[in-house]
Amino acid sequence: MKHNIRSRSHRTSLPYAARLALFGMAALAAVYPAGLLTLTGAYMYGLLHPACPPASPEPPLPEARAIRLTGADGVTLPGWYLPPRNGAAVMLLGGLGANQDAMLPELRLLAQHGFGAVTLANRHCAGEIATLGCREAAEFDAMLKFLLAQPEVKQVGALGFSVGGVVVAAGAARHAEVAAVVMEGNFPNLYAEMTAVEAAPLGFQWQVQRLAVVCYRLATGCRAKAVSPLDDLAALAGRPVLLVHGELEAQRTQPWAQLAAAGENANLWLVPGAGHGGYATAAGEDYERRLVDFFSASLLGEVKEE
C-alpha cells in the first residue's frame, strides 16, 4: 500500500521543468501588460510632447517682423510675417516639433520672388499637447485670419510639411479663401499611419499599434481615423494642389491615393532620391522652380512658358 501511495503521489505531482514553465508563464502574464503599457505610453508621450527648439530672436529678413497670434482655443504662439510685394502670401506650416523658424528656407525662397509668408510655432512650444493635425486647426485659422486682415494681401496660399501638410489640407477644406495648396510628405490618414507597419494579428507590435490609437484618443480627444487628408483633399472643390513626396517615402505616404482624392487640378511630384523631407536638397533648383511656378500660376495667374 505504501508503494502504491508513493506511486500515486509521484504521478500527480508536476515535474520540476513543468513547474518552472508554469511559473514563467504566470510571471509573463503579470509583466506583459505592464511592459505593453509602459512601451506604448513612452512612445505616445514622446510623440505628443516633442521638444521645442530655440528660435532666432532676429527676423529672418529685414522686411519681416515678429508676430504673436492667438487661436480660438486661447493658445498664443510666436511667428514671423513677411509682407508680399506681389499681393500674394503663403501660410507655412512645419512638421511635428516645428517652431516658427522651421519653414524659414521656404520663406526666404518665396521672398525672392515677391511672395509674402507667415509662419507660426506649433502648439507644443506653448506647453500644449501636440495632436498630429487635429487641434492644430486653431493655428491655421489664426494665421489665415491674420493674413486676410493685411491690406497688402490679396491672395492666400498654404504650404505644409508632414503634419503641417495634414493641417493645411484640413484648413483649406474649411476655408475657400485659401486659393492654392502645397502638401509635402504628409500621411494620408492618421490611423493608417499609426498602423502602417505590418504586424501579425494579435502579436506584440499589433497590440502596441492599437493601444497607441487608444492612447491618442484619450490624450487628445481626437479620433485618429478622423485626421484624414484623403477626406480633406476631396473637399477642396477643385482648387490647385501640388503634392510633393520623396520617392523613398511614397509607399507609406500613398501619394497616388492622395492625388486621386484631390481631383483634376492636383499634381504630384515624386522627388527622386528623397525620403521624408530634404526635397530642396535632393532636387536643387528644380524645387524652387516648381514651387514658384505653382504659386505664380495659382495665386497670380502667371503661367510660365516652357
Number of C-alpha atoms within 10 A of each C-alpha: 6 7 8 9 10 10 11 11 11 11 10 8 10 11 10 9 9 11 12 12 11 12 12 12 12 12 11 13 11 11 11 13 11 12 12 15 16 12 13 20 17 10 13 17 15 11 17 19 18 17 15 18 14 10 14 10 7 11 15 18 14 8 11 19 15 17 14 14 18 16 18 11 11 9 15 18 21 20 21 23 25 25 23 22 15 18 17 22 30 32 24 26 31 25 23 23 20 24 26 25 21 21 23 18 12 16 26 16 14 21 21 11 13 18 25 27 29 27 26 29 27 28 26 21 22 13 13 12 19 23 24 22 26 21 18 23 20 18 25 24 19 18 24 21 13 16 24 15 10 10 9 16 21 16 20 25 24 28 26 24 26 23 26 26 28 32 33 32 30 24 23 25 20 15 12 13 13 21 19 25 28 25 26 27 28 30 26 23 20 23 19 16 16 17 16 12 12 8 14 10 9 10 9 12 17 16 17 21 19 16 17 22 22 14 17 22 14 11 15 16 12 18 16 23 13 14 24 22 26 22 18 23 27 17 18 26 13 14 20 22 27 22 22 23 27 23 17 15 20 19 10 15 24 17 26 15 11 24 20 15 18 27 18 12 13 20 18 17 15 18 22 13 14 19 16 17 18 13 21 15 12 16 14 11 10 14 17 15 10 13 17 18 16 23 28 19 14 20 23 15 10 12 12 9 4 3
